[in-house]
Amino acid sequence: MAFETAEWNMPGVQLQSPIVQTAVGQFAVRIDNVSKWYGDFQVLRDVSLDVKVGERVVICGPSGSGKSTLIRCINQLEKHQQGRIFANGTEVSAGMKGLAQVRREVGMVFQHFNLFPHMTVVDNCTLALVRARKMTRDAAEEVAMENLKRVRIGEQAKKFPSQLSGGQQQRVAIARALCMKPKIMLFDEPTSALDPEMVKEVLDVMTNLANDNMTMLCVTHEMAFARTVADRIVFMDGGEIIEQATPAEFFDHPKHPRTQKFLGQLLR
Amino acid sequence: MNFDIAFAARIVPEILEGIGNTILVAILSFVGACALGFFWEILRRSHRLVRPIVQFIIDAIRSTPVLVQVYFLFFVLPYYGIVLPAMFVGIFGLSFYFSGYLAEVFKAGIDAVSAGQTEASQALGIGWLDTLVFVIAPQMLRNVAAPLGAYLIAILKTTPLLAVVTVPDMLGNAFDVASTTYRYAEPMFVVGVLFIILAAVVVACIGRLEKRLGLGTRHY
Protein backbone atom coordinates (compact mmCIF):
# COMPACT_ATOMS: atom_id res chain seq x y z
CA MET A 1 0.00 0.00 0.00
CA ALA A 2 1.36 3.36 -0.95
CA PHE A 3 1.71 5.84 1.89
CA GLU A 4 1.70 9.46 1.03
CA THR A 5 1.03 12.77 2.65
CA ALA A 6 -2.66 13.37 2.40
CA GLU A 7 -4.03 16.64 1.16
CA TRP A 8 -7.28 16.46 2.94
CA ASN A 9 -10.37 18.53 2.58
CA MET A 10 -8.45 21.78 2.45
CA PRO A 11 -6.25 22.62 -0.46
CA GLY A 12 -2.74 23.40 0.63
CA VAL A 13 -3.03 21.66 3.97
CA GLN A 14 -0.05 19.36 4.18
CA LEU A 15 -0.23 16.89 7.00
CA GLN A 16 3.10 15.74 8.32
CA SER A 17 2.31 12.16 9.17
CA PRO A 18 1.98 9.59 6.42
CA ILE A 19 -1.68 8.82 5.98
CA VAL A 20 -3.37 6.71 3.37
CA GLN A 21 -5.07 8.94 0.83
CA THR A 22 -8.78 8.81 1.39
CA ALA A 23 -11.88 10.50 0.11
CA VAL A 24 -12.67 13.95 1.43
CA GLY A 25 -14.55 13.99 4.72
CA GLN A 26 -14.02 10.36 5.51
CA PHE A 27 -12.32 11.22 8.77
CA ALA A 28 -14.31 12.46 11.74
CA VAL A 29 -11.16 13.41 13.59
CA ARG A 30 -7.61 13.92 12.46
CA ILE A 31 -4.92 14.57 15.00
CA ASP A 32 -1.60 15.32 13.41
CA ASN A 33 1.63 15.51 15.39
CA VAL A 34 0.03 17.26 18.35
CA SER A 35 2.07 18.31 21.36
CA LYS A 36 0.97 20.09 24.49
CA TRP A 37 2.72 21.33 27.58
CA TYR A 38 1.53 22.34 31.03
CA GLY A 39 4.38 24.69 31.86
CA ASP A 40 7.51 22.57 31.53
CA PHE A 41 5.64 19.31 31.65
CA GLN A 42 4.84 17.80 28.28
CA VAL A 43 1.44 16.06 28.40
CA LEU A 44 1.19 15.18 24.71
CA ARG A 45 4.18 14.17 22.59
CA ASP A 46 3.71 14.24 18.82
CA VAL A 47 0.41 12.40 18.95
CA SER A 48 -1.18 11.49 15.63
CA LEU A 49 -4.53 9.73 15.52
CA ASP A 50 -7.27 9.48 12.91
CA VAL A 51 -10.81 8.37 13.51
CA LYS A 52 -12.79 7.42 10.44
CA VAL A 53 -16.48 8.13 10.14
CA GLY A 54 -18.39 5.27 11.75
CA GLU A 55 -15.33 4.01 13.58
CA ARG A 56 -15.29 3.22 17.31
CA VAL A 57 -11.97 3.89 18.94
CA VAL A 58 -11.16 3.27 22.58
CA ILE A 59 -8.23 5.02 24.22
CA CYS A 60 -6.82 3.42 27.33
CA GLY A 61 -3.71 3.76 29.40
CA PRO A 62 -2.55 4.54 32.92
CA SER A 63 -3.71 7.73 34.62
CA GLY A 64 -1.72 10.78 33.63
CA SER A 65 -0.97 9.37 30.21
CA GLY A 66 -2.73 12.21 28.40
CA LYS A 67 -5.86 10.37 27.25
CA SER A 68 -8.38 12.90 28.54
CA THR A 69 -6.21 15.83 27.49
CA LEU A 70 -6.06 14.45 23.97
CA ILE A 71 -9.81 14.16 23.46
CA ARG A 72 -10.41 17.49 25.19
CA CYS A 73 -8.17 19.07 22.55
CA ILE A 74 -10.55 17.89 19.83
CA ASN A 75 -13.24 20.38 20.92
CA GLN A 76 -10.62 22.78 22.30
CA LEU A 77 -11.57 22.53 25.95
CA GLU A 78 -7.78 22.28 26.07
CA LYS A 79 -5.52 24.12 23.66
CA HIS A 80 -2.70 22.28 21.91
CA GLN A 81 0.49 24.16 21.24
CA GLN A 82 1.89 22.20 18.33
CA GLY A 83 0.48 20.17 15.50
CA ARG A 84 -2.97 20.30 13.94
CA ILE A 85 -6.36 18.94 14.82
CA PHE A 86 -9.31 18.62 12.47
CA ALA A 87 -12.81 17.91 13.74
CA ASN A 88 -15.31 16.95 11.05
CA GLY A 89 -13.09 18.56 8.46
CA THR A 90 -12.51 21.88 10.19
CA GLU A 91 -9.20 22.72 11.77
CA VAL A 92 -9.59 23.74 15.39
CA SER A 93 -7.19 26.04 17.20
CA ALA A 94 -7.02 28.37 20.17
CA GLY A 95 -9.06 31.53 19.63
CA MET A 96 -10.43 30.41 16.26
CA LYS A 97 -13.61 31.88 14.82
CA GLY A 98 -16.57 29.54 14.62
CA LEU A 99 -15.40 27.22 17.36
CA ALA A 100 -18.95 27.03 18.73
CA GLN A 101 -20.18 25.73 15.37
CA VAL A 102 -17.52 22.99 15.39
CA ARG A 103 -18.41 22.06 18.96
CA ARG A 104 -22.09 21.64 18.08
CA GLU A 105 -21.09 18.76 15.80
CA VAL A 106 -18.90 17.12 18.46
CA GLY A 107 -20.79 15.58 21.37
CA MET A 108 -18.97 15.18 24.65
CA VAL A 109 -19.75 13.15 27.75
CA PHE A 110 -17.80 13.90 30.91
CA GLN A 111 -16.67 11.76 33.82
CA HIS A 112 -18.69 13.84 36.28
CA PHE A 113 -21.74 14.25 33.99
CA ASN A 114 -21.70 18.06 34.31
CA LEU A 115 -25.48 18.31 34.02
CA PHE A 116 -26.91 21.75 34.76
CA PRO A 117 -28.20 21.24 38.32
CA HIS A 118 -30.69 24.12 38.26
CA MET A 119 -32.55 22.78 35.23
CA THR A 120 -34.84 19.81 34.77
CA VAL A 121 -33.63 16.88 32.70
CA VAL A 122 -35.58 18.02 29.64
CA ASP A 123 -34.32 21.62 30.01
CA ASN A 124 -30.77 20.30 30.18
CA CYS A 125 -31.38 18.79 26.77
CA THR A 126 -33.19 21.74 25.18
CA LEU A 127 -30.85 24.56 26.27
CA ALA A 128 -28.35 24.17 23.45
CA LEU A 129 -31.09 23.47 20.89
CA VAL A 130 -32.90 26.69 21.79
CA ARG A 131 -29.84 28.91 22.41
CA ALA A 132 -27.34 27.57 19.89
CA ARG A 133 -29.53 25.97 17.22
CA LYS A 134 -32.27 28.61 17.59
CA MET A 135 -35.02 25.99 17.65
CA THR A 136 -38.43 26.76 19.10
CA ARG A 137 -39.15 25.42 22.57
CA ASP A 138 -41.68 22.90 21.31
CA ALA A 139 -39.43 21.52 18.58
CA ALA A 140 -36.52 21.33 21.01
CA GLU A 141 -38.59 19.46 23.56
CA GLU A 142 -39.63 16.98 20.93
CA VAL A 143 -35.99 16.29 20.05
CA ALA A 144 -35.11 16.09 23.74
CA MET A 145 -37.86 13.56 24.52
CA GLU A 146 -36.86 11.47 21.53
CA ASN A 147 -33.28 11.24 22.78
CA LEU A 148 -34.24 10.76 26.42
CA LYS A 149 -36.34 7.79 25.32
CA ARG A 150 -33.39 6.57 23.29
CA VAL A 151 -31.37 6.31 26.52
CA ARG A 152 -34.47 4.91 28.26
CA ILE A 153 -35.01 7.73 30.69
CA GLY A 154 -37.97 9.56 29.12
CA GLU A 155 -40.14 9.15 32.23
CA GLN A 156 -37.67 11.24 34.30
CA ALA A 157 -37.83 14.28 32.01
CA LYS A 158 -39.38 16.63 34.56
CA LYS A 159 -37.02 15.74 37.41
CA PHE A 160 -33.90 17.58 38.45
CA PRO A 161 -30.49 15.89 38.06
CA SER A 162 -30.07 15.64 41.85
CA GLN A 163 -33.14 13.39 41.97
CA LEU A 164 -31.52 10.81 39.70
CA SER A 165 -28.91 8.13 40.30
CA GLY A 166 -25.43 8.51 38.85
CA GLY A 167 -26.16 6.09 36.03
CA GLN A 168 -29.35 7.92 35.16
CA GLN A 169 -27.53 11.27 35.22
CA GLN A 170 -24.88 10.00 32.85
CA ARG A 171 -27.55 8.70 30.48
CA VAL A 172 -29.16 12.15 30.53
CA ALA A 173 -25.75 13.63 29.73
CA ILE A 174 -25.49 11.28 26.74
CA ALA A 175 -28.99 12.25 25.61
CA ARG A 176 -28.11 15.94 26.00
CA ALA A 177 -25.13 15.49 23.68
CA LEU A 178 -27.15 13.40 21.19
CA CYS A 179 -29.78 16.14 20.88
CA MET A 180 -27.30 18.19 18.87
CA LYS A 181 -27.07 15.36 16.33
CA PRO A 182 -23.28 15.24 16.63
CA LYS A 183 -21.18 13.58 13.94
CA ILE A 184 -18.88 12.15 16.58
CA MET A 185 -19.23 11.43 20.28
CA LEU A 186 -16.34 11.85 22.68
CA PHE A 187 -16.53 9.98 25.97
CA ASP A 188 -14.15 11.02 28.73
CA GLU A 189 -14.19 8.16 31.24
CA PRO A 190 -18.00 8.09 31.32
CA THR A 191 -18.25 5.32 33.90
CA SER A 192 -15.34 6.16 36.19
CA ALA A 193 -17.42 8.17 38.65
CA LEU A 194 -20.24 5.63 38.83
CA ASP A 195 -21.06 3.07 41.47
CA PRO A 196 -20.32 -0.42 40.10
CA GLU A 197 -23.97 -1.42 39.74
CA MET A 198 -24.67 1.55 37.46
CA VAL A 199 -21.84 1.02 35.02
CA LYS A 200 -23.73 -1.48 32.91
CA GLU A 201 -26.73 0.74 32.12
CA VAL A 202 -24.40 3.41 30.77
CA LEU A 203 -22.29 0.94 28.78
CA ASP A 204 -25.49 -0.58 27.35
CA VAL A 205 -26.52 2.84 26.05
CA MET A 206 -23.06 3.33 24.56
CA THR A 207 -23.18 -0.09 22.93
CA ASN A 208 -26.56 0.77 21.39
CA LEU A 209 -25.05 3.97 20.04
CA ALA A 210 -22.23 1.98 18.49
CA ASN A 211 -24.76 -0.36 16.91
CA ASP A 212 -26.45 2.71 15.41
CA ASN A 213 -23.12 3.44 13.66
CA MET A 214 -22.24 6.48 15.75
CA THR A 215 -18.62 7.52 15.40
CA MET A 216 -17.16 7.22 18.89
CA LEU A 217 -13.93 8.04 20.62
CA CYS A 218 -13.94 6.73 24.19
CA VAL A 219 -11.46 7.09 26.97
CA THR A 220 -12.38 4.25 29.29
CA HIS A 221 -11.03 1.58 31.59
CA GLU A 222 -13.91 -0.78 30.77
CA MET A 223 -11.94 -3.43 28.96
CA ALA A 224 -14.89 -5.74 28.34
CA PHE A 225 -16.65 -2.86 26.59
CA ALA A 226 -13.50 -2.08 24.63
CA ARG A 227 -13.17 -5.68 23.51
CA THR A 228 -16.74 -6.02 22.27
CA VAL A 229 -17.45 -2.55 20.88
CA ALA A 230 -14.18 -1.02 19.70
CA ASP A 231 -12.86 -1.33 16.16
CA ARG A 232 -9.48 -0.21 17.39
CA ILE A 233 -7.81 0.25 20.73
CA VAL A 234 -5.22 2.94 21.28
CA PHE A 235 -2.85 2.59 24.21
CA MET A 236 -1.28 5.76 25.57
CA ASP A 237 1.46 6.21 28.14
CA GLY A 238 3.55 9.24 29.04
CA GLY A 239 1.74 11.46 26.51
CA GLU A 240 2.48 9.16 23.59
CA ILE A 241 0.56 6.60 21.63
CA ILE A 242 2.47 3.42 22.39
CA GLU A 243 0.45 0.95 20.41
CA GLN A 244 -2.80 0.64 18.50
CA ALA A 245 -4.50 -2.51 17.31
CA THR A 246 -7.78 -4.34 16.93
CA PRO A 247 -9.20 -5.57 20.25
CA ALA A 248 -8.25 -9.17 19.52
CA GLU A 249 -4.70 -8.21 18.65
CA PHE A 250 -4.45 -5.77 21.55
CA PHE A 251 -5.64 -8.08 24.31
CA ASP A 252 -4.21 -11.35 23.07
CA HIS A 253 -0.93 -10.26 21.53
CA PRO A 254 0.14 -6.89 22.94
CA LYS A 255 3.46 -6.01 21.36
CA HIS A 256 4.95 -3.28 23.49
CA PRO A 257 6.28 -4.14 26.98
CA ARG A 258 4.44 -1.19 28.49
CA THR A 259 1.16 -2.42 27.01
CA GLN A 260 1.85 -5.88 28.36
CA LYS A 261 2.60 -4.46 31.78
CA PHE A 262 -0.60 -2.35 31.74
CA LEU A 263 -2.78 -5.29 30.71
CA GLY A 264 -1.07 -7.50 33.23
CA GLN A 265 -1.97 -5.11 36.01
CA LEU A 266 -5.58 -4.96 34.83
CA LEU A 267 -6.14 -8.69 34.68
CA ARG A 268 -4.61 -9.45 38.03
CA MET B 1 -29.25 67.30 79.63
CA ASN B 2 -32.04 64.89 80.50
CA PHE B 3 -33.43 62.48 77.98
CA ASP B 4 -37.00 63.57 77.24
CA ILE B 5 -39.04 60.56 76.14
CA ALA B 6 -42.11 62.65 75.32
CA PHE B 7 -39.96 64.87 73.09
CA ALA B 8 -38.44 61.80 71.43
CA ALA B 9 -41.89 60.43 70.66
CA ARG B 10 -43.04 63.81 69.33
CA ILE B 11 -40.24 64.06 66.76
CA VAL B 12 -40.70 60.53 65.39
CA PRO B 13 -43.13 61.56 62.62
CA GLU B 14 -40.85 64.31 61.37
CA ILE B 15 -37.82 62.03 61.26
CA LEU B 16 -39.89 59.22 59.78
CA GLU B 17 -40.69 61.43 56.78
CA GLY B 18 -37.19 60.68 55.54
CA ILE B 19 -37.66 56.92 55.58
CA GLY B 20 -39.05 56.89 52.05
CA ASN B 21 -35.86 58.45 50.73
CA THR B 22 -33.71 56.13 52.82
CA ILE B 23 -35.45 53.07 51.37
CA LEU B 24 -35.47 54.48 47.84
CA VAL B 25 -31.79 55.38 47.90
CA ALA B 26 -30.83 52.05 49.48
CA ILE B 27 -32.75 49.92 46.98
CA LEU B 28 -31.66 51.87 43.89
CA SER B 29 -28.05 51.94 45.11
CA PHE B 30 -28.19 48.20 45.77
CA VAL B 31 -29.50 47.50 42.27
CA GLY B 32 -26.93 49.85 40.78
CA ALA B 33 -24.10 48.34 42.81
CA CYS B 34 -25.12 44.80 41.79
CA ALA B 35 -25.29 45.72 38.11
CA LEU B 36 -22.00 47.61 38.14
CA GLY B 37 -20.28 45.01 40.34
CA PHE B 38 -21.37 42.19 38.02
CA PHE B 39 -20.17 44.24 35.07
CA TRP B 40 -16.74 44.70 36.70
CA GLU B 41 -16.48 40.99 37.37
CA ILE B 42 -17.41 39.97 33.83
CA LEU B 43 -15.00 42.56 32.44
CA ARG B 44 -12.29 41.26 34.77
CA ARG B 45 -12.77 37.77 33.36
CA SER B 46 -13.02 38.89 29.74
CA HIS B 47 -9.41 39.26 28.64
CA ARG B 48 -6.03 38.94 30.27
CA LEU B 49 -5.06 42.46 29.18
CA VAL B 50 -8.29 43.97 30.55
CA ARG B 51 -7.95 42.12 33.83
CA PRO B 52 -5.23 44.25 35.53
CA ILE B 53 -7.03 47.47 34.54
CA VAL B 54 -10.32 46.32 36.03
CA GLN B 55 -8.52 44.97 39.07
CA PHE B 56 -6.96 48.42 39.59
CA ILE B 57 -10.37 50.10 39.31
CA ILE B 58 -11.92 47.69 41.82
CA ASP B 59 -9.02 48.14 44.24
CA ALA B 60 -9.16 51.93 43.86
CA ILE B 61 -12.90 51.96 44.54
CA ARG B 62 -12.44 49.88 47.66
CA SER B 63 -9.42 51.85 48.88
CA THR B 64 -11.08 55.26 48.93
CA PRO B 65 -13.59 56.25 51.63
CA VAL B 66 -17.14 56.51 50.38
CA LEU B 67 -17.29 60.02 51.84
CA VAL B 68 -14.38 61.13 49.65
CA GLN B 69 -16.05 59.71 46.55
CA VAL B 70 -19.36 61.41 47.33
CA TYR B 71 -17.64 64.73 48.12
CA PHE B 72 -15.78 64.48 44.86
CA LEU B 73 -18.98 63.94 42.88
CA PHE B 74 -20.90 66.70 44.62
CA PHE B 75 -18.35 69.40 45.42
CA VAL B 76 -15.45 68.86 42.99
CA LEU B 77 -17.18 68.05 39.72
CA PRO B 78 -19.11 71.38 39.69
CA TYR B 79 -15.73 73.15 39.35
CA TYR B 80 -15.46 71.41 36.00
CA GLY B 81 -18.96 72.37 35.01
CA ILE B 82 -20.58 69.07 35.94
CA VAL B 83 -23.42 69.74 38.35
CA LEU B 84 -25.32 66.65 39.43
CA PRO B 85 -28.49 66.60 41.53
CA ALA B 86 -27.95 65.49 45.13
CA MET B 87 -30.18 62.46 44.78
CA PHE B 88 -28.27 61.27 41.72
CA VAL B 89 -24.94 61.80 43.45
CA GLY B 90 -26.18 59.80 46.42
CA ILE B 91 -27.44 56.84 44.44
CA PHE B 92 -24.56 56.82 41.97
CA GLY B 93 -21.99 57.32 44.72
CA LEU B 94 -23.21 54.40 46.79
CA SER B 95 -23.63 52.22 43.68
CA PHE B 96 -20.08 52.99 42.63
CA TYR B 97 -18.54 52.47 46.04
CA PHE B 98 -20.30 49.17 46.76
CA SER B 99 -19.80 47.86 43.23
CA GLY B 100 -16.16 47.25 44.16
CA TYR B 101 -17.19 44.99 47.00
CA LEU B 102 -19.95 43.26 45.07
CA ALA B 103 -17.52 42.47 42.25
CA GLU B 104 -15.57 40.41 44.80
CA VAL B 105 -18.79 38.73 45.97
CA PHE B 106 -19.67 37.80 42.38
CA LYS B 107 -16.10 36.57 41.83
CA ALA B 108 -16.43 34.15 44.72
CA GLY B 109 -19.92 33.18 43.55
CA ILE B 110 -18.74 32.37 40.03
CA ASP B 111 -15.59 30.60 41.25
CA ALA B 112 -17.82 28.34 43.34
CA VAL B 113 -19.65 27.13 40.22
CA SER B 114 -17.74 24.08 39.00
CA ALA B 115 -15.59 24.54 35.88
CA GLY B 116 -17.38 21.50 34.44
CA GLN B 117 -20.51 23.61 34.03
CA THR B 118 -18.78 26.03 31.67
CA GLU B 119 -17.10 23.15 29.87
CA ALA B 120 -20.39 21.30 29.35
CA SER B 121 -22.00 24.45 27.98
CA GLN B 122 -19.04 25.20 25.71
CA ALA B 123 -18.91 21.62 24.50
CA LEU B 124 -22.56 21.97 23.40
CA GLY B 125 -21.59 25.01 21.33
CA ILE B 126 -23.50 27.49 23.49
CA GLY B 127 -22.08 31.02 23.22
CA TRP B 128 -20.40 32.77 26.14
CA LEU B 129 -23.25 35.18 26.83
CA ASP B 130 -25.87 32.42 26.89
CA THR B 131 -23.55 30.33 29.04
CA LEU B 132 -23.23 33.22 31.46
CA VAL B 133 -26.94 34.03 31.59
CA PHE B 134 -28.45 30.54 31.57
CA VAL B 135 -25.78 28.31 33.11
CA ILE B 136 -23.47 30.31 35.36
CA ALA B 137 -25.57 33.22 36.66
CA PRO B 138 -28.45 31.13 38.10
CA GLN B 139 -25.99 28.95 40.02
CA MET B 140 -23.97 31.97 41.09
CA LEU B 141 -27.08 33.66 42.50
CA ARG B 142 -27.62 30.78 44.90
CA ASN B 143 -24.03 31.15 46.09
CA VAL B 144 -24.20 34.91 46.60
CA ALA B 145 -27.73 35.31 48.00
CA ALA B 146 -26.58 35.53 51.61
CA PRO B 147 -23.69 38.01 51.10
CA LEU B 148 -25.93 40.12 48.84
CA GLY B 149 -28.41 40.43 51.71
CA ALA B 150 -25.60 41.54 53.99
CA TYR B 151 -24.54 44.21 51.51
CA LEU B 152 -28.13 45.46 51.14
CA ILE B 153 -28.11 46.15 54.87
CA ALA B 154 -24.64 47.69 54.67
CA ILE B 155 -25.87 50.04 51.94
CA LEU B 156 -28.96 50.86 53.97
CA LYS B 157 -26.76 51.83 56.91
CA THR B 158 -24.55 53.98 54.69
CA THR B 159 -27.39 56.12 53.30
CA PRO B 160 -27.23 58.66 56.22
CA LEU B 161 -23.75 59.64 55.01
CA LEU B 162 -25.50 61.27 52.08
CA ALA B 163 -26.81 63.92 54.46
CA VAL B 164 -23.49 65.67 53.79
CA VAL B 165 -24.53 66.19 50.17
CA THR B 166 -28.03 67.29 51.18
CA VAL B 167 -29.89 64.12 50.27
CA PRO B 168 -32.89 64.41 52.59
CA ASP B 169 -33.25 61.29 54.72
CA MET B 170 -33.91 60.28 58.31
CA LEU B 171 -30.57 61.53 59.59
CA GLY B 172 -30.98 64.80 57.69
CA ASN B 173 -34.36 65.33 59.35
CA ALA B 174 -32.83 64.49 62.70
CA PHE B 175 -30.15 67.14 62.11
CA ASP B 176 -32.89 69.64 61.32
CA VAL B 177 -34.63 68.85 64.60
CA ALA B 178 -31.34 69.07 66.47
CA SER B 179 -30.34 72.41 64.99
CA THR B 180 -33.68 74.03 65.80
CA THR B 181 -34.05 72.59 69.32
CA TYR B 182 -30.37 72.23 70.29
CA ARG B 183 -31.16 68.70 71.48
CA TYR B 184 -29.12 65.85 69.98
CA ALA B 185 -29.79 62.88 72.24
CA GLU B 186 -33.41 62.29 71.26
CA PRO B 187 -33.11 62.76 67.45
CA MET B 188 -30.05 60.48 67.25
CA PHE B 189 -31.72 57.91 69.48
CA VAL B 190 -34.84 57.93 67.31
CA VAL B 191 -32.79 57.56 64.11
CA GLY B 192 -30.89 54.64 65.63
CA VAL B 193 -34.07 52.83 66.66
CA LEU B 194 -35.71 53.42 63.28
CA PHE B 195 -32.67 51.91 61.54
CA ILE B 196 -32.81 48.86 63.80
CA ILE B 197 -36.45 48.37 62.85
CA LEU B 198 -35.70 48.92 59.16
CA ALA B 199 -32.80 46.46 59.20
CA ALA B 200 -34.97 43.89 61.00
CA VAL B 201 -37.63 44.24 58.30
CA VAL B 202 -35.04 43.81 55.55
CA VAL B 203 -33.57 40.74 57.26
CA ALA B 204 -37.04 39.22 57.55
CA CYS B 205 -37.75 39.95 53.88
CA ILE B 206 -34.46 38.40 52.76
CA GLY B 207 -35.13 35.35 54.92
CA ARG B 208 -38.54 34.87 53.34
CA LEU B 209 -37.13 35.39 49.87
CA GLU B 210 -34.38 32.82 50.46
CA LYS B 211 -36.90 30.31 51.72
CA ARG B 212 -39.17 30.99 48.76
CA LEU B 213 -36.33 30.47 46.28
CA GLY B 214 -35.18 27.36 48.11
CA LEU B 215 -31.85 29.00 48.75
CA GLY B 216 -29.66 27.88 51.59
CA THR B 217 -30.98 24.37 51.25
CA ARG B 218 -29.16 23.23 48.13
CA HIS B 219 -31.16 20.50 46.50
CA TYR B 220 -28.24 19.46 44.36
Chai-1 contact restraints between the chains, C-beta under 6 A:
chainA,res_idxA,chainB,res_idxB,connection_type,confidence,min_distance_angstrom,max_distance_angstrom,comment,restraint_id
A,N75,B,A123,contact,1.0,0.0,6.0,A-B,restraint_1
A,L77,B,E119,contact,1.0,0.0,6.0,A-B,restraint_2
A,A100,B,G125,contact,1.0,0.0,6.0,A-B,restraint_3
A,A100,B,G127,contact,1.0,0.0,6.0,A-B,restraint_4
A,R103,B,A123,contact,1.0,0.0,6.0,A-B,restraint_5
A,R103,B,G125,contact,1.0,0.0,6.0,A-B,restraint_6
A,R104,B,G125,contact,1.0,0.0,6.0,A-B,restraint_7
A,M108,B,A123,contact,1.0,0.0,6.0,A-B,restraint_8
A,H112,B,G116,contact,1.0,0.0,6.0,A-B,restraint_9
A,N114,B,G116,contact,1.0,0.0,6.0,A-B,restraint_10
A,N114,B,A120,contact,1.0,0.0,6.0,A-B,restraint_11
A,F116,B,V135,contact,1.0,0.0,6.0,A-B,restraint_12
A,P117,B,Y220,contact,1.0,0.0,6.0,A-B,restraint_13
A,H118,B,P138,contact,1.0,0.0,6.0,A-B,restraint_14
A,H118,B,Q139,contact,1.0,0.0,6.0,A-B,restraint_15
A,A128,B,L124,contact,1.0,0.0,6.0,A-B,restraint_16
A,A128,B,I126,contact,1.0,0.0,6.0,A-B,restraint_17
A,R131,B,I126,contact,1.0,0.0,6.0,A-B,restraint_18
A,R131,B,D130,contact,1.0,0.0,6.0,A-B,restraint_19
A,A132,B,G125,contact,1.0,0.0,6.0,A-B,restraint_20
A,A132,B,I126,contact,1.0,0.0,6.0,A-B,restraint_21
A,S162,B,H219,contact,1.0,0.0,6.0,A-B,restraint_22
A,S162,B,Y220,contact,1.0,0.0,6.0,A-B,restraint_23
